[in-house]
Structure formats: C-alpha cells, structure tokens
C-alpha cells in the first residue's frame, strides 16, 4: 500500500454538514420548516427555547435565536447571500419538491430554473429572510 493510500485510510471522514440559521422565534421557525417544508423537529433547547434543529432525510438545519439582525440593511437579499444549500438526487425530485412547496404557499426568492452549469435550483425565503437553496440535476 502506498503512503498516500495509508494516509487516506487513516484520516477522519467528514460525514455531513449542518447549516446554522439565525431566527427571531424558534417556535415560529420550527412551525414553518415542519408545516411548509416537510421537516421534522429533532430537538428544541432552552427555556425559553433559543436553539433547535429540524431535519428532513439527510438534511439538518440548526436554528439559533437572535435578538438583532445579523445582516445590515438589504445586503442579504441584494447579494443573494444563502443561509443553506440542500441537494436532491434527481431532476424529478427537485421538480416534485418545488411543486409541493409552491402548492404549500412557500415564498420564493427564485423559482425553479436551469442554471448555466447544468443544475436545477430554486431558493426559498423563510420567515426570517434566510435564503435556502435547493439544487438537483437538470433534465
């Protein structure tokens, strides 16, 4: 076995990433992510709640309560600063998810579109203005 192969076998493996979203109200955010986006509440922490996590399949989003805006002015919207990017496996999956969110009355920053690099994407706006990108393969 080569030295490089040995190093690859011995190094720690990163298994996932969890975005942290800044929100004004943990309960309201949990309600949005469960009722509108189909997530489940994994946990809520604190009395009153100030941290929580919602999950859907392999995606995990941490919710962190804050009292003041994190971004100044309209920079998040103007520069389209994403809070999280979630990927789907197939073109059918992303189209089906977009249609279900549309039917649920979810607010979009960007509706489903094919990007020049070959992905299909759409961007959801949560009640706190977080921009959540969903991406999958294009047809």
N, C-alpha and C positions, 0 to 999 in steps of 0.2 A: 504494500500500500504506500502511495506517495505521501510526502509530508503534508501537501495541501489537502488530500483526501482525509488524512487523520485529523487535521485542524477542523475541517468541515464537520466531521462526525462528533468532535468534542465540544464544539461551540454551542451555547444555549440557543434554542429555537424560539423565535417570537411567534406567538400563536394568534394574536389578534390585536386590534387597537380599539380604544373607546374614546369617542369624542366627548368633550365636556361642553355643554350648552349652558349659557348664563340666562336665568329666568327670574321673573319677578314673583311668581307664585307657583310653588311646587305642585299643589293640587290641581290648579288650572292647567298646568303643563302636562301632568300625568293624564288628565281627562282628555286633552287634545290628542296626545300621542296614542292613547288607547281607543278613544271613540272615533277619531278621524283617520288615523294612520295604521290602525291594527296592531299596535304594540301591546305588550303586557307589562304591568308594573312588576319589576323584580324586587325592589325594596324602596322604602322611604325612610329617611333617618332624621331624627331630631324632634324636639318638642318646643316650639313649633317646628314643622319639617323645614329643613334647609338643604337637604341633599337627597337625591334619589336616582334610580336607574330604570329605564324602560328597555325592553328587548323585543326583538322580532326575529325569529330564526337565529342566525348567527350575528345579527347586528345588535350592538349595545350602545345606548346613548346615556351619558351621565347628565343629570340636571342639577345645577348649582344655583341656589337662590342668591341674588344680589339686590342691594337696595338702590344702586345708582347705575345709570347706563355705562356700559363698558366702552362703547364707541362714541366719539364726539360727532355731533351733527348727523348728517345723512351719509357719512362715508361708507358704512356697511352696504347700504342699498346702491349708492352711486358706483362703488368699486366692485360690487357683487362679491363681497367677502363671505365665503362659505363657512358655515359652522361645522358641517359634517358632509361627507361624501359616502354614499352607500351604493353598493354594486349588486346587480342582478345577473343571473347566469345566462339568460336567453333573451332574444328580441321579443318573443311572445310574453315573457314575464314582465318586462318593463312596460310594454303596451298595456297589458292587463292591469298592472298596478296603477298606471297613470289614469286609466279609465275608472277604476274603482275610487281613486282619490277625487277625481272630477265629479263623480256621482255623489260623493260624500260632502261636496261643497268646500273642499280644501282650497285655500288661496295659493295661487302660483306666482312666482317671480318670472318663471319661464315655463311655457307649456312644452309638451314632448316635441323634440326636434332632433334631426340627424345632424351630428357635428361633422365638420370637415375631416376630422381624424378617424371617423368611422363609428363612433359611439352614438347611441340614442340617449338623450338626457332630458330631465325636467328638474325644476327647482321649486320646492315648497317653501312657503313662509309660515313660520309658527307664530303663535300669538305674541311672542316677544321680539319678533323680527329676525329670528335666526333663519338663515338660508340653508336648507337641506337639499343637497344634490342627490338625485337618483340616476344611476347610469347603468347601461347594459349594451349589448351588441346591437347594431342596427340590422335591419333586414337586408 
